C-alpha cells in the first residue's frame, strides 16, 4: 500500500520530485534515484567578549547535496565525463539549478531552488554479479531559495 504526506500527516520519501537543469547541457534526467540528501552549510562566527556573554552568528555558506541512484543508464557517467572534458579543454564549466518540489501534508506544494549548483560523480559504483550498481552524485549550491 502506498501512502502520501496528506494520508500520513508527515513527509515520506516519495513526496518529493527533483528536477536538475545544468547550464548548456539542459535537463539531466537521472534514472532510479533512490535517495536525496541536502544539508545547509554555515560559517559560525563567535565573539568571546571579555566579562560578558558570548555572541554568535551562523552565516549561510551554501548547501551540499547528494543523489543516490541505482545505475539505470549512462546519464551520471556521461555528465561526469562531459564536465571533466570541458575542464581539460579549458571550457568554462556550467553551473546548474536543482528544483525540489515537496508535496506537503496539507496538500500544498513547496518549491525550492538550489541555485548555482556544481556536480561531481563522487561514486561511480561497484560492479558485481547480481547486484545493482549504486552511484552517488554530489554537489554544492550557493543558496537554496523558496520559490
N, C-alpha and C positions, 0 to 999 in steps of 0.2 A: 504494500500500500504506500502511495506517495502522499506526503503532506506538504503544505506550503506554509509560509510565515503566517498568513491570515488564519490558517486552521490550528496552528500550534501556539501562536502568541509570541513566538521568538524566531529569530533568523536561522535558517538552515542553509547548508552549502549550496543547495540548488536554487536559492533565492537570489542569485547574482548572475549577471551577464557581463562579460568583459569584451570590449572591442578595442583592438590595438591598431592605431594608424601610425605608420612610420615614415614620415617625410616623403621623399620622392618614390619610395618603394610602395606607398599606398597602404591599403588594409592588409594586415597579416592575420590570416585565419589559422589558428592553431587547432589541431585535431586532438581529441581525447585529453582535454585539460582535466586533471584530477584534483588540482588544488591551487589555491592562490593565497598568498600571504603578503600583507603590506604592513610596514612599520615606519612611523614617523621618526625622523632624526632631529635631535635638538642639540644646540650648543648651550651647555649650562654655564651661566655666569654667576659667580658668587662673590659677594663683598663681605669680608670679615671685618666689621667695624670694631675699633678699639672701644671697649667699655659699653658696647651696645649690642643689640641683637643683629644677627647677620641678615643680609638682603640677598635676594636671588631673582633670577630671571631665566626662563627657558626660551631661548631664541630659536625659532623654526629654522631648520637646516636641511630641508628636503625629506624625501621619502625613499626607502628601499622597498623593493617588492620582488617576489619570485612567483613564477608559474611552475607547477609540477605537471608533467604530462607523460602519458604513455605514448611512445612514438607511433603515430598513425601514418605519417608520410615524412617527406624530407624538409618540410617548412622551416623548422627550427635550425636544422643543419644548414640549409640554403641561406637563411637570414644571417647566420654567423659567418658563413663563407663570404657572402656579399659584403658585409661590414668590414671583414678582415682585408679583402681585396681592395676595397675603397681606401682603407687606411694606408696600405702599402703602395697604392698608386697615388698617394698624396691627394686624394679627393676628399673634400670636406664631408665628414660623417654627418648623416642626418640625425635629427632628434625626432622623437615621436610623442604621441599623445595616447594615453590609455584612458578609456572611458569605462567607468564602473557603474552599472545600473543595479540597484538593490530593491527588490520587492519587499516593502515594509509590512509588518504585521497588521497595520491598519488599512492595508490595501493600496497605499500610495507608493510611488517610486522615488527613491533618492538617487540623484545622479552626481557623480564626482569625476573630475578631470585631473589625472596625473599629468602635469604639463612638463614640457622639455625633458622627455624621458630618454634614457640610454638603455641599451640592452646588450647582454652577452650570454652565450651558451655556457653557463657555469658547470654543467654536467651533461655531456653528450650521450651518456648512457653506458650501461654494461650489457654486453650481448652474451646470452647463454641459452641453451636449448630449453624450449617450452616455458619461457618466461618473457613477460613484457619488458621492452626496453624503456626504462624510466629516464626521463630527461628533465633538466631544470634550466629554465631561462631566468636570469636575474637582471634587475635593472634598478635605475635610480631616476627619480623625477625631482625637479627643482621645487615643486609645490603641488598640493592637492587642493583643488577648488571645488566648492559645491556649486553646481550649475542648475 
